[in-house]
Amino acid sequence: MIKNILFDLGGVLLNLDQNKTVTAFEHIGLTIQNNQELSDLMLDFENGKCSELHFISTLKLAANEGTTEQQIIDAWNAMLLEFPAFRVEILKELKHTYKLYLFSNTNAIHLSAVLNYTDTIFGKGVFESLFDEVYYSHQIGMRKPEVEAFQKVMQLANIKGHETFFIDDSMTNITGAQKAGLHTILAKHPIEKNFKKILMQMATSVST
C-alpha cells in the first residue's frame, strides 16, 4: 500500500532550463562544460561543503574582470523557470490521500530564489506547507543519486521504501532510488502534457 510520495523539485514541479545558466555564464566569461574545477565547486555547493560566499567569490575570480556578485547570482539562477499553478492544485489534492515529501539537489542560492518566487506567486510559505517534510541536499549534506542519500531521507521522514513513490525526471536518480528500495516513476518531458497522467498512474499501480 502506497502511503507516501517523494517528489523531486527541478524538472518535475519547477520547470528548468540548465542551458540558460550555461549561456549566462558564458556571457560573463565562465565556461561550465568540460570544466572539472567548476563542476567540483557546484557539487560541493549542492552538498553543503562550501558556503554561498565561497561559491560566489570563486566564480567571480574566474569570470570577466568587472563582473559583479549580482551578475554571478543572476547567471546561476537563469536556469530556474516557472512553477505552474496547476501543480500546486494537484499537490493539494494529493495531500488528502498521501503524505508528501520533497527531496531536491539544490543549494542556498537556488533555494532562496525558488522560495522568493513561490512566496510571491502562491503566498508566503504556501509551497513548503504542501509537504509533510522537505529535504535539500545542501542542508542534509547528501545528494541524489547516492543510495545513502535516499536512505537518509527515509530515515529522517520515518517512511519505508515499499510504501513510497519517488518521482524524478532523471533516470540516474531513479536508479539510485530503486536501489534504496523505493517505487519510482520517471517524469518524462514534456511534463506539462503528462503530469496528471503520471500521478494517476501512481495512484493505481506500482511501477519499478
C-alpha positions, -999 to 999 in steps of 0.1 A, spaced: 0 0 0 14 33 -11 13 59 17 39 85 6 51 104 -24 86 118 -26 90 145 -52 119 159 -70 117 197 -74 135 209 -105 122 193 -137 92 178 -120 74 206 -101 96 236 -111 105 240 -148 142 242 -155 164 250 -184 201 245 -175 212 257 -208 201 292 -198 227 292 -170 254 278 -193 247 307 -217 245 333 -190 278 322 -176 294 323 -210 284 359 -213 305 367 -182 334 346 -192 327 314 -174 327 280 -192 309 252 -173 312 224 -199 343 203 -195 354 224 -166 362 200 -138 371 227 -113 338 244 -117 319 211 -117 335 202 -84 327 236 -70 290 232 -79 288 197 -65 304 209 -32 278 238 -31 250 213 -36 264 190 -9 268 219 15 305 216 16 311 253 6 294 285 16 275 308 -6 302 334 -1 329 310 -12 309 299 -42 303 334 -55 338 347 -48 354 317 -66 332 322 -97 339 360 -96 376 354 -97 372 332 -127 348 355 -145 355 385 -167 370 415 -149 344 438 -135 318 410 -131 296 417 -100 283 393 -74 248 400 -86 257 391 -121 270 358 -108 238 351 -89 216 361 -118 235 338 -142 233 310 -117 196 314 -113 189 318 -150 180 281 -152 151 285 -128 118 289 -147 81 289 -138 62 267 -113 28 261 -130 -1 268 -106 -19 236 -116 8 216 -100 1 232 -67 -35 223 -70 -26 187 -77 -4 186 -46 -32 200 -26 -55 172 -38 -28 145 -32 -24 157 4 -59 143 11 -46 107 4 -8 107 8 19 121 28 40 143 5 78 148 8 103 168 -13 139 158 -20 159 182 -41 195 185 -52 199 222 -47 219 250 -30 214 281 -9 212 305 -38 187 285 -58 165 277 -28 163 313 -19 153 322 -54 127 295 -56 111 303 -22 110 340 -31 93 331 -63 67 307 -48 60 331 -19 52 358 -44 31 337 -67 13 314 -42 16 332 -9 42 332 18 51 297 30 24 280 8 49 260 -12 67 242 16 34 238 35 23 214 8 48 188 20 50 170 53 88 175 52 113 190 27 149 178 23 175 198 4 209 183 -5 229 212 8 212 210 42 214 173 47 249 170 32 240 144 7 226 144 -28 209 121 -53 216 96 -68 235 83 -38 217 54 -22 228 67 12 210 100 4 177 83 -2 182 61 29 189 93 49 157 110 37 136 79 45 152 77 80 145 114 86 110 112 73 104 79 91 90 63 59 95 30 42 106 24 6 79 -1 -3 53 24 9 67 53 -11 67 65 -47 97 87 -58 91 109 -89 121 124 -107 130 134 -142 165 119 -141 170 82 -149 202 83 -128 183 94 -98 155 69 -105 181 41 -104 195 53 -71 160 54 -56 153 19 -68 185 6 -52 173 22 -20 140 3 -22 117 30 -34 90 26 -61 96 50 -89 81 69 -118 103 87 -144 87 120 -152 93 123 -189 93 156 -208 73 175 -217 60 173 -181 33 199 -188 15 174 -211 17 143 -189 20 154 -153 -16 145 -143 -13 112 -162 18 103 -143 1 110 -109 -29 89 -119 -6 61 -128 10 64 -94 -23 62 -77 -34 30 -94 -2 9 -98 32 2 -85 59 10 -111 96 -1 -108 
